[in-house]
Amino acid sequence: MVYLTRKCEFSASHYYHNPEFTEEENRRVFGKCANLNGHGHNYTLEVTVKGEVDPTTGFVVDLKNLKDILNREVVDALDHRHLNKEVPEFANQVPTTENLTIAIWKRLESHLRPARLHRVRVYELPDLFVDFYGET
Amino acid sequence: MKAHLTRRYIFSASHRLHSDELTEAQNLAVYGKCNSPYGHGHNYALAVTVSGQVDAKTGMICNLAELDETVRRQVLDRFDHVNLNLCSEFQDAVPTTENLSAVIFQILQQNFSAAHLEKVRLEETAMNSFEYSGS
């Protein structure tokens, strides 16, 4: 089993707001992130896939295919977007880095065969990142 | 859905690696330059990883401000800009980064209950890092 990690970047805006909370609760739970005018980040995405090395190609996964999949499923959909307003996953859930990481996993999971998705890591800042391994 | 969140912090401290159970010659042989009598310092980068279910209402594993506050109060205020050899935690242990990682893990485990503490990673320099997950 070999693990391969590919990195890419996208920039997006968001705010944190739960309509079930009062304004006071939103401010208390989400702090500055509750500002409805939004703010943005340069996100770094690391996608780790795992699989057996194909004896003919020597690849776990074709890197060009992986790059195309990341661009199509993630970067084109999220880069320079407002996550709350333009990305369907966040119509009804808060676009925290936790939820964003899980949403990216779901976007990628079915496209990587015969390799399997091992980990999705999303850096919101250089000093803050979330990992998701597909655990329920 | 269970996710892992990692937050990174920086602190600076000095230390001297020296064991009272070793002779002067043994200390020098084991610790080399780190045994220099007046100590030396590092900028430590601490990465704290917690895990838990993502709360459906908040979209968060835990409140980051709460984690930051706990790390600031319990770890950074204690170890930033101090001589580790003088800290109570190192009166009977050499302040290696191995021991410091374990001490920080134990401090956070006792003081942070909003999510499961998975791992503490401590970078002593860009070339050296240590991880402790509680066993």
Interface residues (C-beta under 8 A of the other chain):
Chain A: Y16 N18 E20 F21 V29 F30 G31 Q93 V94 P95 T96 T97 E98 N99 T101 I102 P126 D127 L128 F129 V130 D131 F132 Y133 E135 T136
Chain B: M1 K2 A3 H4 L5 T6 R7 R8 Y9 T49 V54 A56 K57 T58 G59 M60 I61 N63 L64 A65
